[in-house]
Amino acid sequence: MTQVSAERVTAPRRWGGRVVKLLQLLLTALILWLLLRHVTWDDLVQMRDRIAPGYLGVAALLTLVTGFSGAAALLVLFDMGGRARQRLLFAFDYLYVQALCQLTPAQMGEAALPYVASRGRFKPGEIAAALVVQRFAALLIVVIAALLGAGRWAPSSYLWGIAGAVLLVCVALGLLIAHAGVRGWINQQVGRRFGPILAGFYDAWRAMLRDRPARLGLHLGLMVLRFGLSVAGSYAQFQAFDIQVPFAELLALSALAVLASLAPVTINGVGITEGVFVLALSGYGYAPEVVVASCLAGRVMTALVMAAIAAAHTLLAPARTAAAG
């Protein structure tokens, strides 16, 4: 029997992944072009004099604090017997991975965290399990926020449909994790391609959900705080462009935007999030060009903060490795 090389088998998969990424990039560019048609150079010149840079500075600071709160939410799920220095290094790694997420759809870049942060006492499987728990918690929070307050911008049938789909996916994923046969197959496939990054995943998963209820509750509280800080950053960003939206309504609108951007059709939800805000804030009397400019300014500010974190992470790599040893 003729044997087919692994390279020939995996080549179509690589090309398929590249085609998907290219389509996402093209769709992102198309949506951005459709939004930017509303913004002219004269609009930007007129808005320049009305921008309050202090609010953008506050938004940048809140972006950084939001990242640290996400790292803290993960750390409380771990066995906390490590050194404080290792926990700080983990938080730095987490911020670096969040920077990578700016270039991936639906925050998929978080999958890199077990690679980046598996130093010292933090096991890759433990990190992967905590990420799954964190994603479940984040989805629960945004679904509840959208159900409670987003009915003004979306029909209740849509919101309940999204909530049901999210719940179904979470339950299905939980059942798959609990199934020994499926779990073994996934470990084999992932291990063949990426190495043993899921080693200890299931033991850590069970410990987090069954043996650490207090930490799980603290994790959920920190995730609520993280979402609130993220919305506060958006609030400051809109204030910089003199867009006045009540914080409670912005909380629900942000949850709706997160749900809309879950579909991995564009890079980091670019264009989808902006479109949601343009449609919603038109009801407050704000012109599309002002909303688009504010959203894009927020993305540029976030990109600059994350680029600084990524640069620092790369430059300090030798020192981090020595400190973790």
SVG drawing of the C-alpha trace seen along z (x, -y; Angstrom):
<svg xmlns="http://www.w3.org/2000/svg" viewBox="-39 -73 57 75">
<polyline fill="none" stroke="black" stroke-width="0.4" points="0.0,0.0 1.3,-3.4 1.9,-5.6 0.9,-9.3 3.3,-11.6 2.0,-13.7 3.0,-16.8 0.7,-16.0 -2.1,-15.2 -1.8,-18.4 -1.2,-20.7 -4.9,-21.0 -5.7,-21.9 -3.0,-24.6 -4.3,-26.0 -7.9,-25.9 -6.8,-27.9 -5.1,-30.5 -8.2,-30.9 -10.4,-31.4 -8.0,-34.0 -7.9,-35.8 -11.7,-35.8 -11.9,-37.2 -9.4,-39.9 -11.3,-40.8 -14.6,-40.9 -13.1,-43.1 -11.8,-45.5 -15.2,-45.6 -17.1,-46.4 -14.6,-49.0 -14.9,-50.6 -18.7,-50.7 -18.4,-52.4 -15.7,-54.8 -17.7,-56.1 -19.6,-58.1 -16.4,-59.9 -14.8,-62.7 -11.7,-64.6 -13.7,-67.7 -15.6,-65.7 -12.3,-64.7 -11.0,-68.2 -14.2,-69.5 -14.1,-66.7 -10.5,-67.3 -11.2,-70.5 -14.0,-68.8 -12.0,-65.7 -11.1,-65.6 -7.7,-63.7 -7.9,-63.3 -10.8,-60.9 -8.8,-58.9 -6.0,-58.6 -8.5,-57.4 -9.8,-54.8 -6.2,-53.6 -5.6,-53.2 -8.9,-51.3 -7.8,-49.0 -4.7,-48.1 -6.6,-47.6 -9.2,-45.4 -6.4,-43.2 -4.9,-42.8 -8.4,-42.0 -8.7,-39.2 -5.4,-37.8 -6.4,-38.0 -9.6,-36.1 -7.6,-33.3 -5.1,-33.2 -7.7,-32.7 -8.7,-29.4 -5.2,-28.0 -3.6,-26.3 -2.2,-29.4 1.0,-28.0 3.4,-29.7 5.6,-32.7 4.2,-36.2 6.8,-36.8 5.4,-34.0 1.9,-35.3 3.1,-38.7 4.9,-37.1 1.7,-35.2 -0.3,-38.5 2.3,-39.9 2.0,-36.9 -1.8,-37.2 -1.6,-40.8 0.7,-39.8 -1.7,-37.2 -4.6,-39.7 -2.4,-41.8 -2.3,-38.9 -6.1,-38.6 -6.4,-42.0 -5.3,-40.2 -7.6,-37.1 -11.4,-36.6 -13.5,-36.0 -10.6,-36.2 -9.2,-33.0 -5.6,-34.2 -6.2,-33.2 -5.3,-29.6 -1.7,-30.8 -1.7,-31.3 -0.8,-27.7 2.3,-28.1 3.3,-31.5 2.7,-31.1 3.5,-27.4 6.6,-28.2 7.4,-27.2 4.4,-25.9 1.7,-26.8 0.9,-23.7 -0.4,-24.1 -3.5,-21.9 -4.3,-23.9 -4.1,-27.2 -6.3,-25.7 -8.9,-24.6 -9.0,-28.0 -9.4,-29.7 -12.5,-27.5 -14.0,-28.4 -13.2,-32.1 -14.9,-32.0 -18.0,-30.3 -18.1,-33.0 -17.7,-35.9 -20.4,-34.5 -22.8,-34.1 -22.2,-37.7 -22.7,-39.3 -25.8,-37.1 -27.4,-38.2 -26.5,-41.9 -28.0,-41.7 -31.2,-40.0 -31.7,-42.6 -31.1,-45.7 -30.6,-45.3 -34.3,-44.9 -34.3,-48.5 -32.1,-47.6 -32.8,-44.0 -36.0,-41.9 -36.4,-39.6 -36.6,-36.6 -33.1,-37.4 -31.7,-37.8 -33.3,-34.7 -32.2,-32.8 -28.6,-33.9 -28.8,-33.1 -30.1,-29.6 -27.4,-29.0 -24.7,-30.1 -26.1,-27.9 -26.3,-24.9 -22.7,-25.3 -21.5,-25.6 -23.5,-22.5 -22.3,-20.5 -18.7,-21.5 -19.0,-20.5 -20.4,-17.1 -17.6,-16.6 -15.0,-17.4 -16.6,-14.9 -16.7,-12.1 -13.5,-10.0 -13.5,-8.8 -13.9,-12.2 -11.4,-13.7 -8.9,-11.1 -9.4,-11.7 -9.0,-15.4 -5.9,-15.0 -4.4,-12.7 -5.2,-15.2 -4.0,-18.2 -0.9,-16.4 0.1,-15.3 0.0,-18.8 0.9,-21.1 2.5,-18.8 1.2,-17.9 -0.5,-21.3 -3.6,-19.6 -1.8,-17.4 -3.7,-17.7 -6.6,-19.5 -9.4,-17.3 -8.0,-17.0 -7.7,-20.8 -11.2,-21.3 -12.8,-19.0 -10.9,-20.7 -12.0,-24.2 -15.6,-23.2 -16.1,-20.8 -13.4,-21.4 -12.9,-25.2 -16.4,-26.7 -15.2,-29.8 -12.6,-30.5 -15.1,-29.9 -17.4,-32.5 -14.5,-34.9 -13.6,-34.3 -17.1,-35.1 -17.0,-38.3 -13.7,-39.4 -15.2,-38.7 -18.1,-40.9 -15.6,-43.6 -13.6,-43.0 -16.7,-43.5 -17.6,-46.7 -14.1,-48.1 -14.3,-47.3 -17.6,-49.2 -16.1,-52.1 -13.3,-52.3 -15.9,-52.5 -17.7,-55.2 -14.6,-57.3 -13.9,-56.7 -17.3,-58.0 -17.0,-60.9 -13.8,-62.0 -16.0,-62.6 -18.9,-64.2 -21.1,-61.2 -23.4,-61.0 -24.8,-57.6 -26.1,-56.5 -23.7,-53.9 -26.4,-51.3 -27.5,-51.5 -23.9,-51.4 -23.5,-48.2 -26.3,-46.5 -25.3,-47.8 -21.7,-46.6 -23.0,-43.1 -25.0,-43.1 -22.0,-44.2 -19.9,-41.4 -22.6,-38.8 -22.8,-40.1 -19.0,-39.9 -18.8,-36.3 -19.2,-35.0 -15.6,-34.7 -16.2,-36.5 -13.9,-39.5 -10.7,-40.1 -11.5,-40.8 -15.0,-41.8 -13.8,-44.9 -16.7,-46.5 -19.3,-44.4 -18.9,-46.2 -18.8,-49.6 -21.9,-48.8 -23.8,-47.8 -22.9,-51.1 -23.7,-53.2 -27.1,-51.7 -27.9,-52.0 -26.5,-55.4 -28.3,-56.9 -31.4,-56.6 -29.6,-59.2 -29.2,-61.6 -25.5,-61.0 -24.2,-61.1 -22.6,-57.9 -19.3,-59.7 -18.9,-60.7 -19.7,-57.2 -17.4,-55.5 -14.6,-58.0 -15.0,-57.3 -15.0,-53.5 -11.9,-53.6 -10.1,-55.9 -10.8,-53.4 -9.4,-50.6 -6.2,-52.6 -5.8,-53.5 -6.2,-49.8 -3.8,-48.8 -1.1,-51.2 -1.5,-50.0 -1.3,-46.4 1.6,-47.0 3.5,-48.6 2.8,-45.5 3.8,-43.1 7.1,-45.1 7.9,-45.0 7.1,-41.3 9.5,-40.6 12.3,-42.8 12.1,-41.4 11.9,-37.8 15.4,-36.8 14.8,-38.5 11.4,-36.7 12.9,-33.3 15.6,-33.8 13.1,-35.0 10.8,-32.0 13.6,-29.5"/>
</svg>
